[in-house]
Amino acid sequence: MTERKKYADLNNLENIALLSILKSHPELKAHIHEYFTSFFVFPQVWGNTAGGFSEPGCFAGSAMTTQITTVVEINWTGNAYYAVFFDESPAYIVSDAPKRFLEDLKRKRLLSKYEAMKCY
């Protein structure tokens, strides 16, 4: 029998996302209780064992790897911020989300951390 992937603690991921956003946008501290959160959780299959953290030239095993992708969407003072996690590890935050990110999220196929830095 194969082992099922466990889903992350969403409260914990929300707290990590909030702290990361506040670090980048300290002006939001004045509106600390004026946000709402949505979650998107889905599996993604990657071509190597580094999963969503794969970079060109990095050494990773060649086995197909499934990671649970969790996106914490925080709408704060009219702005949307998206914190992306692969399994329970923070990968990146997208603010002012471009159309491509929103399309990729809808398709449940987000880019790796390395690729996201170039495209989102």
Residue, then its C-alpha position, 0 to 999 in steps of 0.5 A: m500500500t502506498e503512503r498518502k501525503k499528509y496535508a499541511d496545517l493551514n493555520n500554521l501556513e497562514n501565520i507564516a504567510l502573514l509574517s512574510i507579507l508583513k516583513s515585505h510590507p510593514e505598512l500593513k501592520a496598521h491594518i493587522h485585522e483587516y484581511f481575509t484568507s483563502f486556501f488552494v490545496f492540490p498535488q503537483v508532480w515534479g520530474n525530480t526529487a527537488g520538486g518545486f525547489s529544483e534549479p538548473g544545475c542543482f543535483a537532484g534524484s531523477a525520480m518523479t516526486t509528488q508534493i502538495t502545493t498550498v497557496v494561501e491567498i490573503n486579501w489585505t486592504g484591497n490587495a491580494y497576496y499569494a504565499v506558495f508552499f510546496d509540502e510545508s516549505p515556503a517557496y515564494i510570495v506573489s503580489d500584484a499577481p500577473k495573469r499567468f500566475l492566476e491562470d497557472l493557479k486555476r490549472k493547478r500547475l504552478l511554477s517552481k520557485y526558480e521559474a516563478m522568480k522569473c515569470y511571476 
